[in-house]
Amino acid sequence: MTDNSRKVEEGQVEALHASRRRLLLAADAERRRIEHELHEGVQQHLIALAVNLQLAGELTDSDTAAAKRLLAEMGRDVQQALDETAQLAQRIYPQLDAVGLGALLRSAAVTAGVRASVDVGIDPDQPPELLAAVYWCWLELLHRSARGARATITVREEDGALAFDIDEDGERSVAELAHLGDRVEALGGSLTILSEANGTHVSGSLPSG
C-alpha cells in the first residue's frame, strides 16, 4: 500500500467515525428534546388532571356548576395530552404504513405552525427506511423554523431513486444539519444543503433498488 492510498484510507476511516459520531449526538439530542417535552407537556397535563379530579370529587355535592366547569377543563387537558402524545410518537418513529408519507409531512407542518406546500408523487410501496429518511429531513427543518414560516417539499421517483427537495425561508447553519447527510448517506444516498440569507435548500437522492 502506497503512502497516498494509506492516507486516503485513513481519511475515509476518520470521516466514517465523524459521521457515526454526528449521528449519535443527533440521536441523543433528539431524545433529550423528547424527554423535555414529555416532562413539560404531557406529564404536567397529567398532574393537573390528578389535582382537578380530586377537586371535582369534592365539588360534586357542594357546587355542581363549579364541578361541571372543572370537568370541562379536564376534558380539554385530556385532549391536549392526547395530541401531544401522538406528536411525540410520530417523532419517535412515523406511522408510514398506516398514514402515508404525504399525510405525515403535512401533519408535521401543521404541528410546527409552518405554512407548507407538500407534493408527493411516488409509489407508496417504497422501502420504509427511505420514506423515514425524507420525513426526518423535513422534520428537522420544521423544528428549526419559526411559526408562520414557509416551506415546500417535493418527493418524486427519478432514475431508480427516491429524490426530494426541501425549501425553507430561514437561514440555517449547515453544520447543524450535517447529521441529515449522514442519515441519507448511510442508506447509500446523497444530500446537498445550501443555506443563504433568503432561505435554505436541501436536495437529496436515495437509491430505491
C-alpha positions in Angstrom: 0.0 0.0 0.0 1.4 3.4 -1.0 1.6 6.4 1.3 -1.1 8.2 -0.7 -3.5 5.2 -0.6 -2.9 4.8 3.1 -3.7 8.4 3.7 -6.8 8.1 1.6 -7.9 5.1 3.6 -7.2 6.8 6.9 -9.1 9.8 5.8 -12.1 7.6 4.9 -12.0 5.9 8.3 -11.8 9.3 10.1 -14.8 10.5 8.0 -16.8 7.4 8.9 -16.0 7.8 12.6 -17.0 11.5 12.4 -20.2 10.6 10.6 -21.2 8.0 13.2 -20.4 10.5 16.0 -22.7 13.1 14.4 -25.5 10.6 14.1 -25.1 9.5 17.7 -25.0 13.1 19.0 -28.1 14.0 16.9 -30.0 11.0 18.2 -29.0 11.9 21.8 -30.1 15.5 21.3 -33.5 14.3 19.9 -34.0 12.0 22.9 -33.3 14.9 25.2 -35.8 17.1 23.4 -38.5 14.3 23.6 -37.8 13.8 27.3 -38.1 17.6 27.9 -41.4 17.7 26.1 -42.7 14.7 27.9 -41.9 16.3 31.3 -43.0 19.9 30.4 -46.0 18.8 28.4 -47.8 15.5 28.8 -46.6 15.0 32.4 -47.8 18.4 33.5 -51.2 17.8 32.0 -51.5 14.5 33.9 -50.5 16.2 37.1 -53.1 18.9 36.6 -55.7 16.2 35.8 -54.9 14.3 39.0 -55.3 17.5 41.1 -58.5 18.6 39.3 -60.0 15.1 39.6 -59.7 15.3 43.4 -61.2 18.9 43.4 -64.1 17.7 41.1 -64.9 15.0 43.6 -65.0 17.4 46.4 -67.3 19.9 44.5 -69.7 17.3 43.2 -72.1 17.6 46.2 -71.4 21.2 47.2 -71.1 23.1 43.9 -72.4 21.3 40.9 -71.8 24.2 38.5 -68.2 24.5 39.5 -67.7 20.8 39.2 -69.1 20.9 35.6 -66.7 23.7 34.7 -63.8 21.8 36.2 -64.8 18.6 34.3 -64.9 20.6 31.0 -61.4 22.0 31.7 -60.2 18.4 32.4 -61.7 17.3 29.1 -59.6 19.9 27.3 -56.5 18.9 29.2 -57.1 15.2 28.3 -57.4 16.2 24.6 -54.2 18.3 24.6 -52.3 15.5 26.3 -53.5 13.0 23.7 -52.5 15.4 20.9 -49.0 15.9 22.4 -48.6 12.2 22.9 -49.5 11.5 19.3 -47.0 14.1 18.1 -44.2 12.6 20.2 -45.0 9.2 18.9 -44.5 10.5 15.4 -41.2 12.0 16.4 -40.0 8.6 17.8 -41.0 6.8 14.6 -43.5 7.8 11.9 -46.5 5.6 11.1 -45.7 5.5 7.4 -47.6 2.3 6.7 -50.8 3.5 8.4 -50.9 7.1 7.2 -48.6 7.6 4.2 -45.7 10.0 3.7 -47.7 12.9 2.3 -50.1 13.0 5.2 -47.3 12.8 7.7 -45.4 15.6 6.0 -48.5 17.8 6.1 -49.3 16.9 9.7 -45.7 17.8 10.8 -46.0 21.2 9.1 -49.4 21.9 10.8 -47.9 20.9 14.2 -44.9 23.2 13.7 -47.1 26.1 12.6 -45.4 26.3 9.2 -47.2 27.2 6.0 -46.2 24.3 3.8 -46.6 23.0 0.3 -46.3 19.2 0.0 -46.1 17.4 -3.3 -45.5 13.6 -3.1 -45.6 11.7 -6.3 -44.1 8.2 -5.6 -45.1 4.6 -5.3 -46.4 4.1 -1.7 -44.6 0.8 -1.6 -41.2 2.4 -1.4 -38.9 1.0 1.4 -40.0 2.5 4.7 -36.4 3.4 5.7 -36.2 5.7 2.6 -39.5 7.3 3.4 -38.4 7.8 7.0 -35.2 9.5 5.9 -37.2 12.0 3.9 -39.5 12.5 6.8 -36.6 13.2 9.3 -35.0 15.7 7.0 -38.4 17.6 6.7 -39.0 17.4 10.4 -35.5 18.8 11.3 -36.1 21.8 9.0 -39.5 22.4 10.5 -38.1 22.1 14.0 -35.8 25.0 13.3 -38.5 27.1 11.5 -40.3 30.0 13.2 -44.1 29.7 13.4 -45.7 31.2 10.4 -42.6 30.4 8.2 -43.0 29.0 4.7 -41.6 25.6 3.5 -42.1 23.4 0.5 -41.2 19.8 -0.2 -41.3 17.7 -3.4 -40.8 14.0 -3.4 -40.5 12.1 -6.7 -39.1 9.0 -8.3 -36.1 9.8 -10.6 -33.8 7.4 -12.4 -34.3 4.5 -10.0 -34.0 6.7 -6.9 -36.3 8.5 -4.4 -35.5 12.2 -4.9 -36.6 15.1 -2.8 -36.2 18.8 -2.5 -37.0 21.0 0.5 -37.0 24.8 0.6 -37.4 26.7 3.8 -37.3 30.5 4.1 -34.9 30.7 7.1 -31.1 30.7 7.0 -29.7 27.7 8.8 -26.2 26.5 9.9 -25.1 23.8 7.5 -23.0 22.3 10.3 -26.2 21.9 12.5 -27.8 19.9 9.6 -24.8 17.7 8.8 -26.3 14.7 10.6 -29.1 14.7 8.0 -26.5 13.9 5.3 -25.1 11.2 7.5 -28.5 9.5 7.7 -29.1 9.7 4.0 -25.5 8.6 3.1 -25.9 5.6 5.5 -28.7 4.4 3.1 -26.4 4.8 0.1 -27.8 8.2 -0.9 -26.6 11.8 -1.2 -27.7 15.1 0.3 -26.9 18.6 -0.6 -27.5 21.5 1.8 -27.4 25.1 0.7 -28.2 27.9 3.2 -28.2 31.6 2.3 -29.8 34.7 3.7 -33.0 34.2 1.7 -33.5 30.6 2.7 -32.3 27.0 3.0 -32.4 24.4 0.2 -32.0 20.7 0.9 -31.8 18.3 -2.1 -31.5 14.5 -1.6 -31.5 11.3 -3.5 -31.9 7.7 -2.1 -31.4 4.6 -4.3 -34.7 2.6 -4.2 -33.4 -0.5 -5.9 
